[in-house]
Amino acid sequence: MPSQPSSNAPTGNNNSFALTWANLAAGDDGAPVRFSQYADKSVQVSGVFGGATLRFMGSNDGLTYLPLTDPQGNPLDFTSAKIRAVTEATVWARPVVTGGDGTTALTVSVLMKE
């Protein structure tokens, strides 16, 4: 079962909010969220990677998820803590953890602004 986002926090701007998936472990998929109404988006990943890669993915049909990219065209694959902008506009988005070990515990925070 996909990990549900743990919070949907206001940011002090009525046109944006932050969404967080916490404690994603090796092999976890985050539950998809609707992503289409937001023009500006950034993804921050932190925590213990334990050899894992966090891939941020998008879908327009809700079935097939493909890697989203940053403005330079690089896939949003995180192997260490960082924050990156998201280029594509998709209906759905979610984090997916591949690899990792028993120590993997990642937090993914997404800022979405209309």
Backbone as JSON, one array per atom type, in Angstrom:
{
  "sequence": "MPSQPSSNAPTGNNNSFALTWANLAAGDDGAPVRFSQYADKSVQVSGVFGGATLRFMGSNDGLTYLPLTDPQGNPLDFTSAKIRAVTEATVWARPVVTGGDGTTALTVSVLMKE",
  "N": [[0.85, -1.18, 0.0], [0.61, 2.22, -0.87], [2.49, 4.83, 0.71], [0.88, 7.34, 2.47], [0.74, 10.92, 2.06], [1.95, 12.76, 4.81], [1.43, 15.28, 5.73], [-0.17, 18.36, 4.96], [0.66, 21.3, 4.61], [0.07, 24.78, 5.2], [1.77, 27.6, 3.7], [2.01, 30.25, 4.26], [1.42, 31.67, 2.11], [-1.33, 32.2, 0.21], [-1.62, 30.94, -2.22], [-0.11, 28.68, -2.35], [1.18, 25.53, -1.07], [2.74, 23.14, 1.13], [3.55, 19.75, 0.87], [4.1, 16.66, 2.48], [5.73, 13.52, 2.57], [6.6, 11.23, 4.93], [9.21, 9.25, 6.46], [9.78, 7.29, 4.43], [10.62, 4.1, 3.43], [12.97, 1.57, 2.24], [11.97, 0.46, -0.92], [9.43, 1.61, -0.75], [6.51, 3.24, -2.08], [5.26, 6.45, -2.54], [1.96, 7.69, -1.95], [0.05, 8.77, -4.74], [-0.44, 12.23, -5.62], [-2.59, 14.92, -6.63], [-1.41, 17.15, -9.05], [-1.64, 19.0, -11.02], [-2.65, 21.69, -11.02], [-0.69, 23.38, -10.24], [1.79, 25.65, -11.03], [4.45, 26.19, -10.36], [6.84, 24.15, -8.85], [8.72, 22.44, -6.36], [10.97, 19.94, -5.15], [12.08, 18.49, -2.19], [14.37, 16.36, -0.66], [15.3, 14.5, 2.15], [17.01, 12.87, 4.89], [17.89, 9.49, 5.89], [19.57, 7.72, 3.53], [20.67, 5.15, 3.05], [21.75, 3.8, 0.84], [19.68, 3.98, -0.98], [17.72, 5.19, -3.79], [15.73, 7.95, -4.39], [13.14, 8.54, -6.49], [11.33, 10.98, -8.17], [8.22, 10.98, -9.61], [5.86, 11.3, -12.35], [2.49, 11.33, -13.76], [0.02, 11.28, -16.3], [-2.17, 9.72, -16.76], [-2.64, 8.33, -14.45], [-1.88, 5.72, -14.17], [0.51, 4.91, -15.49], [3.63, 5.79, -14.49], [6.27, 8.05, -14.93], [9.68, 9.24, -14.87], [10.05, 12.51, -13.57], [11.61, 15.67, -14.43], [14.33, 18.03, -13.78], [14.89, 21.59, -14.45], [17.16, 21.45, -16.13], [16.86, 19.13, -17.48], [17.52, 16.8, -16.19], [16.74, 13.66, -14.68], [14.63, 13.5, -11.8], [16.14, 12.13, -9.61], [17.21, 11.24, -6.5], [20.01, 10.74, -4.54], [21.17, 11.72, -2.42], [20.66, 14.26, 0.11], [18.85, 17.03, -1.06], [17.41, 19.83, -2.88], [15.25, 20.4, -5.62], [13.94, 21.89, -8.6], [10.87, 21.2, -10.37], [10.12, 20.38, -13.67], [8.03, 19.44, -15.49], [4.47, 19.56, -16.09], [2.11, 17.61, -14.7], [-0.74, 15.46, -14.16], [-0.72, 13.8, -11.93], [1.57, 13.05, -9.24], [4.3, 11.43, -7.51], [6.53, 10.08, -4.99], [9.04, 7.54, -5.31], [10.82, 4.92, -3.85], [13.76, 3.22, -4.52], [15.93, 0.43, -4.13], [18.16, 0.56, -1.29], [18.31, -0.04, 2.3], [17.78, -1.5, 5.57], [18.1, 0.8, 7.06], [17.1, 2.9, 5.64], [15.28, 5.84, 5.56], [13.4, 8.2, 4.47], [12.4, 11.58, 3.91], [10.17, 13.37, 2.0], [9.47, 16.44, 0.7], [7.27, 18.62, -0.89], [6.89, 21.67, -2.47], [4.22, 23.42, -3.74], [2.99, 25.76, -5.95], [0.5, 27.91, -7.13]],
  "CA": [[0.0, 0.0, 0.0], [1.43, 3.43, -0.93], [2.57, 5.69, 1.88], [0.11, 8.57, 2.3], [1.41, 12.13, 2.53], [1.66, 12.92, 6.23], [0.97, 16.62, 6.06], [-0.51, 19.3, 3.9], [0.86, 22.49, 5.43], [0.07, 26.09, 4.57], [3.11, 28.18, 3.62], [1.94, 31.69, 4.46], [1.02, 32.21, 0.81], [-2.62, 31.56, -0.08], [-1.57, 30.25, -3.5], [0.84, 27.57, -2.32], [1.24, 24.73, 0.13], [3.78, 22.12, 1.16], [3.05, 18.4, 1.11], [5.23, 15.85, 2.95], [5.7, 12.09, 2.83], [7.66, 11.01, 5.93], [9.66, 7.9, 6.78], [9.71, 6.33, 3.32], [11.64, 3.06, 3.59], [13.39, 0.87, 1.02], [10.87, -0.16, -1.66], [8.15, 2.31, -0.59], [5.97, 4.19, -3.05], [4.37, 7.43, -1.93], [0.64, 7.77, -2.59], [-0.01, 9.86, -5.72], [-1.21, 13.43, -5.31], [-2.91, 15.75, -7.81], [-0.26, 18.03, -9.23], [-1.8, 19.75, -12.27], [-3.01, 23.1, -10.92], [0.44, 24.13, -9.71], [2.75, 26.01, -12.08], [5.8, 26.11, -9.81], [6.95, 23.05, -7.9], [10.07, 22.0, -6.02], [11.0, 18.72, -4.34], [13.2, 18.39, -1.26], [14.5, 15.02, -0.08], [16.27, 14.45, 3.24], [16.93, 11.68, 5.73], [18.92, 8.45, 5.75], [19.37, 7.06, 2.24], [21.0, 3.72, 3.15], [21.96, 3.25, -0.49], [18.46, 4.1, -1.79], [17.48, 6.31, -4.7], [14.36, 8.44, -4.4], [12.79, 9.06, -7.81], [10.05, 11.68, -8.17], [7.62, 10.55, -10.86], [4.58, 11.9, -12.69], [1.61, 10.58, -14.65], [-1.2, 11.96, -16.76], [-3.29, 8.77, -16.77], [-2.79, 7.73, -13.13], [-1.46, 4.33, -14.22], [1.9, 4.82, -15.91], [4.44, 6.85, -13.91], [7.57, 8.24, -15.56], [10.48, 10.19, -14.11], [9.99, 13.94, -13.83], [12.96, 16.21, -14.57], [14.6, 19.4, -13.36], [14.98, 22.47, -15.63], [18.27, 21.07, -16.99], [16.52, 17.88, -18.14], [17.98, 15.65, -15.4], [15.68, 12.99, -13.91], [14.59, 13.82, -10.37], [16.65, 11.0, -8.85], [17.95, 11.75, -5.35], [20.81, 9.78, -3.78], [21.59, 12.49, -1.24], [19.72, 15.33, 0.43], [18.89, 18.24, -1.89], [16.13, 20.37, -3.35], [15.31, 20.66, -7.05], [12.7, 22.32, -9.25], [10.22, 20.22, -11.25], [9.81, 21.01, -14.95], [6.79, 19.01, -16.16], [3.15, 19.66, -15.51], [1.41, 16.33, -14.81], [-1.94, 15.37, -13.32], [-0.36, 13.09, -10.7], [3.0, 12.92, -8.92], [4.56, 10.65, -6.31], [7.9, 9.62, -4.8], [9.25, 6.08, -5.32], [12.13, 4.57, -3.32], [14.33, 1.97, -5.03], [17.14, 0.06, -3.39], [18.17, 0.91, 0.11], [18.45, -1.11, 3.28], [16.96, -1.34, 6.76], [18.25, 2.14, 7.65], [16.5, 3.91, 4.76], [14.15, 6.59, 6.13], [13.45, 9.45, 3.72], [11.3, 12.55, 3.97], [10.03, 14.1, 0.74], [8.59, 17.61, 0.85], [7.03, 19.27, -2.18], [6.22, 22.95, -2.46], [3.43, 23.59, -4.95], [2.48, 27.13, -5.99], [-0.35, 28.21, -8.29]],
  "C": [[0.89, 1.24, 0.0], [1.36, 4.22, 0.36], [1.83, 6.99, 1.6], [0.94, 9.78, 2.71], [0.99, 12.39, 3.97], [1.18, 14.32, 6.58], [0.71, 17.41, 4.79], [-0.5, 20.65, 4.59], [0.76, 23.78, 4.63], [1.47, 26.7, 4.62], [3.14, 29.66, 3.94], [1.58, 32.42, 3.18], [-0.26, 31.48, 0.43], [-2.63, 30.76, -1.37], [-0.58, 29.1, -3.52], [0.67, 26.76, -1.04], [2.35, 23.7, -0.01], [3.15, 20.79, 1.55], [4.24, 17.52, 1.47], [4.86, 14.38, 3.08], [6.86, 11.82, 3.78], [7.97, 9.53, 6.07], [9.45, 6.89, 5.66], [10.9, 5.38, 3.45], [11.99, 2.44, 2.23], [12.17, 0.21, 0.37], [9.53, 0.53, -1.53], [7.81, 3.16, -1.8], [5.1, 5.16, -2.27], [3.04, 7.44, -2.67], [0.64, 8.95, -3.56], [-0.85, 11.02, -5.2], [-1.49, 14.17, -6.61], [-1.92, 16.9, -7.86], [-0.51, 19.09, -10.31], [-2.07, 21.24, -12.11], [-1.84, 23.98, -10.51], [1.5, 24.38, -10.78], [4.19, 25.87, -11.6], [5.84, 25.04, -8.73], [8.43, 22.79, -7.62], [9.96, 20.82, -5.07], [12.26, 18.76, -3.47], [13.2, 16.99, -0.67], [15.58, 15.09, 0.99], [16.09, 13.14, 4.0], [18.09, 10.74, 5.5], [18.64, 7.67, 4.47], [19.68, 5.57, 2.3], [21.18, 3.06, 1.8], [20.77, 3.37, -1.43], [18.56, 5.26, -2.78], [16.01, 6.67, -4.59], [14.13, 9.04, -5.78], [11.42, 9.73, -7.69], [9.45, 11.5, -9.55], [6.26, 11.22, -11.08], [3.8, 11.04, -13.66], [0.45, 11.47, -15.08], [-2.4, 11.03, -16.77], [-3.51, 8.09, -15.42], [-2.36, 6.28, -13.07], [0.04, 4.18, -14.51], [2.66, 6.03, -15.37], [5.82, 6.85, -14.53], [8.35, 9.28, -14.78], [10.22, 11.64, -14.54], [11.42, 14.47, -13.87], [13.06, 17.61, -13.99], [14.73, 20.28, -14.61], [16.14, 22.17, -16.58], [18.02, 19.75, -17.71], [16.99, 16.63, -17.41], [16.81, 14.99, -14.68], [15.76, 13.38, -12.44], [14.88, 12.56, -9.56], [17.54, 11.55, -7.74], [18.69, 10.61, -4.67], [21.44, 10.44, -2.58], [20.59, 13.62, -1.05], [19.94, 16.53, -0.49], [17.48, 18.68, -2.22], [16.29, 20.72, -4.82], [13.93, 21.07, -7.56], [12.18, 21.19, -10.13], [9.78, 20.94, -12.52], [8.4, 20.69, -15.45], [5.54, 19.34, -15.34], [2.46, 18.32, -15.75], [0.19, 16.35, -13.9], [-1.58, 14.8, -11.96], [1.15, 13.12, -10.5], [3.14, 12.1, -7.64], [6.05, 10.32, -6.21], [7.94, 8.09, -4.8], [10.67, 5.82, -4.83], [12.56, 3.24, -3.93], [15.63, 1.71, -4.3], [17.01, 0.44, -1.93], [18.3, -0.3, 1.0], [17.57, -0.8, 4.49], [17.08, 0.02, 7.43], [17.56, 3.22, 6.84], [15.26, 4.53, 5.41], [14.19, 7.99, 5.51], [12.2, 10.29, 3.93], [11.32, 13.33, 2.67], [9.02, 15.22, 0.97], [8.49, 18.29, -0.51], [6.33, 20.59, -1.93], [5.51, 23.11, -3.8], [2.77, 24.97, -4.89], [1.7, 27.36, -7.27], [0.22, 29.36, -9.07]]
}
